[in-house]
Amino acid sequence: MKAAVLYEANKPLVIEDVGVQKPGPREVLIRTVCAGLCHSDLHYMEGLFPHPLPAVLGHESAGIVEQVGSDVTYVKKGDHVVTCLSVFCGTCEQCTSGRPAICTNTDVKLLPGVSNRMTWNKTGKIHQFLNLSSFAEQMLVHENAIVKIREDMPLDRAALIGCAVVTGTGAIFNTAKVAPGETVVVIGCGGIGMSAINGAAIAGAGRIIAVDTNAARLQLATKLGATDLVDTRNGDPVKQVQELTKGQVHHVIEAVGSKITAEQSFQMLGPGGVATIVGMIPFGTKIELHGIDFLRGEKKMQGSSMGSNRFRVDMPRLIEHYMKGRLHLDDWISARITLPEINDGFANMKKGSGLRSVIMFDA
C-alpha cells in the first residue's frame, strides 16, 4: 500500500510502499477512504512533540472494514467506521469510571514504538502513529479504536469527526459542560476551535466570542455560531474580551496550543470561570499564572484530552447533529487532495490557508 512516511522532523513526507500485517486477535483492517490533515500531525512533523521515526502519521480518518481478526465482535466486513486515537480497553479504572479517553491500559493503547502492525523492505522498523497511521491506504487497528457509523454519512465529513470535531465539541459538552445562556470565549479558529464554537451554539451558549488573527476564519466563525469577534491584530485580546463582557466570562476554550494563549485564557475569565486547554502546547513548555487568582474569584484551569470523549457515544450523536443541519461540516473542507499532494496540504495549513484539507484515497 502507499503511505506518507515521516523520516525526519522538518522534512517533507515521502510517499512509500509499505506493508501491513494481517489482523490479529481483536484487530481490524480498514481501507482508508478519507483522512484529514490535522495541526497535531504538523506538531510532530515540526519536532514539537517526540515520536519514534520513521513513522506513518495521520489520525483523523474514516474508512470501510476489509477484514477482521479473531475475537472481533463489534464490526464486520463492509461496515463504515470512523477512527479515534482514544483507543480504550474498557476494563481499567479510567474506562470503568467513565473516562475512556484517558485509558491507561498500554496493552490496548500501545505506546509509541511498541506496535508491529506495518512492514517494509527497508532496514529498521516503521512506526505506527497514535495506534492509527491514517496517511496510508490501509490501517490495522484495535477494534476499540473505531466506531461504526450509518452508511449514508459522507465519509469525508465523517473523518473530521474523528479528531477535530469530537475534540472541540467534547471540550464544550464533556469537559467544560457549558450550560445554556453562559458566555464562552474560543481562542483559535482552526478545526478544533471552530468545532468548539459550533458545539457552544448547539449547547445553547448565550454569547460566543471567537478570537483569532485570520479575518476569513473569523467570518466563518459567525456562520458556525459566534456572536462576537475579536481580532488580536487590533490589540490585547484580554482587554477586548473584558470590554465586551464586562468581565463576565464563564468559559474560555484555548484551541491554539501556546504558552501565551493558555495564560490569556485564564486572564479572560470572570469570577468562577473555567479555562479549558485543548491546544497542544509544545512539549516542555511551562505556563505561568498568578496564584492569587485561584483564590480571588475561584477561577479554574483544566485540560481536555480529545474532548474527554466517549467516542462510541459521542460520534454517532455528532453525526445526527450533522444530518439534522446543526453541525456545519460542509463549511469546513477547503480542499480535497490526493495522497501525493499531502505536503502541499500541510504547506497551506502553515500559511493559514483554508480550514481543513482532506485526503481522498479513492480519488
Backbone hydrogen bonds, N-H to C=O, Kabsch-Sander energy under -0.5 kcal/mol:
donor,donor_aa,acceptor,acceptor_aa,energy
3,A,16,E,-2.2
4,A,135,F,-2.7
5,V,3,A,-0.6
5,V,14,V,-3.1
6,L,55,A,-3.2
7,Y,5,V,-0.7
10,N,45,M,-3.8
11,K,8,E,-1.3
14,V,5,V,-2.5
16,E,3,A,-3.0
16,E,14,V,-0.6
18,V,1,M,-3.1
18,V,16,E,-0.6
19,G,119,T,-3.8
21,Q,117,R,-2.7
26,R,70,S,-3.1
27,E,24,G,-2.1
28,V,141,V,-3.1
29,L,67,Q,-3.0
30,I,28,V,-0.5
30,I,139,M,-3.1
31,R,64,I,-3.1
32,T,30,I,-0.7
32,T,137,E,-1.7
33,V,62,A,-2.1
34,C,62,A,-2.0
35,A,359,I,-1.6
36,G,60,E,-3.0
37,L,357,S,-2.5
38,C,36,G,-0.7
41,D,38,C,-0.8
42,L,38,C,-1.2
43,H,39,H,-1.9
44,Y,40,S,-1.5
45,M,41,D,-2.3
46,E,42,L,-2.1
47,G,44,Y,-1.3
48,L,43,H,-2.4
49,F,43,H,-0.7
55,A,6,L,-1.8
56,V,127,H,-2.0
57,L,4,A,-0.7
57,L,55,A,-0.7
60,E,36,G,-0.5
61,S,59,H,-0.7
62,A,34,C,-2.2
63,G,81,V,-2.3
64,I,31,R,-2.0
65,V,79,D,-2.6
66,E,29,L,-3.1
67,Q,29,L,-1.6
69,G,27,E,-2.8
72,V,69,G,-1.3
73,T,71,D,-0.5
78,G,65,V,-2.6
79,D,76,K,-2.0
81,V,63,G,-2.6
82,V,147,V,-2.1
83,T,61,S,-2.2
84,C,145,A,-2.2
87,V,85,L,-1.6
88,F,144,N,-1.1
96,T,92,C,-2.6
97,S,93,E,-1.2
98,G,95,C,-1.6
99,R,94,Q,-3.1
101,A,309,N,-0.6
102,I,99,R,-1.6
103,C,100,P,-1.7
106,T,104,T,-1.0
108,V,105,N,-1.4
109,K,105,N,-2.9
110,L,108,V,-1.6
114,V,111,L,-2.1
115,S,111,L,-0.5
119,T,19,G,-2.0
127,H,54,P,-2.7
129,F,56,V,-0.8
130,L,128,Q,-0.6
132,L,129,F,-2.5
133,S,58,G,-1.0
133,S,129,F,-1.4
134,S,58,G,-1.6
135,F,57,L,-2.5
136,A,134,S,-1.9
137,E,2,K,-1.9
139,M,30,I,-2.2
141,V,28,V,-2.5
141,V,139,M,-0.6
143,E,26,R,-2.7
145,A,142,H,-2.0
146,I,143,E,-0.9
147,V,82,V,-2.2
149,I,80,H,-2.5
153,M,150,R,-1.4
158,A,154,P,-2.1
159,A,155,L,-2.0
160,L,156,D,-0.8
161,I,157,R,-0.9
161,I,158,A,-0.6
162,G,158,A,-0.8
162,G,159,A,-1.2
163,C,160,L,-1.3
165,V,160,L,-2.0
166,V,161,I,-0.9
167,T,163,C,-2.4
168,G,164,A,-2.6
169,T,165,V,-2.5
170,G,166,V,-1.2
171,A,167,T,-1.8
172,I,168,G,-1.1
173,F,169,T,-3.2
174,N,170,G,-2.3
175,T,170,G,-2.0
176,A,171,A,-3.0
177,K,172,I,-0.6
178,V,172,I,-2.2
181,G,204,G,-2.9
182,E,179,A,-1.9
184,V,207,R,-3.0
185,V,251,H,-2.6
186,V,209,I,-3.0
187,I,185,V,-0.5
187,I,253,I,-2.8
188,G,186,V,-0.7
188,G,211,V,-3.2
194,M,190,G,-2.9
195,S,191,G,-1.8
196,A,192,I,-2.1
197,I,193,G,-2.3
198,N,194,M,-2.6
199,G,195,S,-2.6
200,A,196,A,-2.6
201,A,197,I,-1.9
202,I,198,N,-2.1
203,A,199,G,-2.4
204,G,200,A,-0.6
204,G,201,A,-0.9
205,A,200,A,-2.6
206,G,182,E,-1.4
207,R,182,E,-1.4
209,I,184,V,-2.9
210,A,208,I,-0.6
210,A,228,D,-2.5
211,V,186,V,-2.5
212,D,230,V,-2.1
215,A,213,T,-0.7
218,L,214,N,-2.2
219,Q,215,A,-2.0
220,L,216,A,-2.0
221,A,217,R,-2.1
222,T,218,L,-1.1
223,K,219,Q,-0.9
223,K,220,L,-0.6
224,L,220,L,-1.3
225,G,221,A,-0.7
225,G,222,T,-0.5
226,A,221,A,-2.7
227,T,208,I,-2.6
228,D,208,I,-1.9
230,V,210,A,-2.9
232,T,212,D,-1.8
232,T,230,V,-0.7
234,N,231,D,-2.3
235,G,232,T,-1.2
240,Q,236,D,-2.1
241,V,237,P,-2.5
242,Q,238,V,-2.4
243,E,239,K,-2.3
244,L,240,Q,-1.9
245,T,241,V,-2.2
246,K,242,Q,-1.7
247,G,242,Q,-0.7
248,Q,245,T,-1.1
249,V,247,G,-0.8
250,H,183,T,-1.0
250,H,248,Q,-0.5
251,H,183,T,-2.0
252,V,274,V,-1.9
253,I,185,V,-3.3
254,E,252,V,-0.6
254,E,276,T,-2.7
255,A,187,I,-2.7
255,A,253,I,-0.7
262,A,258,S,-2.0
263,E,259,K,-2.2
264,Q,260,I,-2.5
265,S,261,T,-2.1
266,F,262,A,-1.2
267,Q,263,E,-1.8
268,M,264,Q,-1.8
269,L,266,F,-0.9
270,G,249,V,-2.4
272,G,297,G,-3.8
273,G,270,G,-2.2
274,V,250,H,-2.4
275,A,300,K,-2.9
276,T,252,V,-3.1
276,T,274,V,-0.5
277,I,275,A,-0.6
277,I,302,Q,-3.1
278,V,254,E,-2.7
278,V,276,T,-0.7
279,G,254,E,-2.0
281,I,279,G,-1.3
283,F,48,L,-1.4
285,T,282,P,-2.2
291,G,289,L,-0.7
293,D,290,H,-1.5
294,F,291,G,-1.6
295,L,291,G,-0.5
295,L,292,I,-1.0
296,R,292,I,-3.4
297,G,295,L,-1.2
299,K,293,D,-1.4
300,K,273,G,-2.1
302,Q,275,A,-2.8
304,S,277,I,-1.8
306,M,304,S,-0.8
308,S,305,S,-1.3
309,N,305,S,-0.6
309,N,306,M,-0.9
313,V,310,R,-2.9
314,D,310,R,-2.5
315,M,311,F,-2.0
317,R,313,V,-1.3
318,L,314,D,-2.4
319,I,315,M,-2.3
320,E,316,P,-1.8
321,H,317,R,-2.0
322,Y,318,L,-2.3
323,M,319,I,-2.8
324,K,320,E,-1.6
325,G,322,Y,-1.9
326,R,321,H,-2.8
327,L,321,H,-1.2
328,H,326,R,-0.6
329,L,327,L,-1.6
331,D,328,H,-1.3
332,W,329,L,-1.7
333,I,329,L,-0.8
334,S,332,W,-0.7
334,S,356,R,-2.4
335,A,356,R,-1.5
337,I,335,A,-0.5
337,I,358,V,-2.5
341,E,338,T,-1.4
342,I,339,L,-1.9
345,G,341,E,-1.8
346,F,342,I,-2.0
347,A,343,N,-2.1
348,N,344,D,-2.2
349,M,345,G,-1.7
350,K,346,F,-2.2
351,K,347,A,-1.3
352,G,348,N,-0.5
352,G,349,M,-1.3
353,S,348,N,-2.7
354,G,352,G,-0.6
356,R,332,W,-0.9
358,V,335,A,-2.5
359,I,35,A,-3.4
360,M,337,I,-3.2
361,F,33,V,-2.1
361,F,359,I,-0.7
362,D,33,V,-0.7
363,A,360,M,-1.2
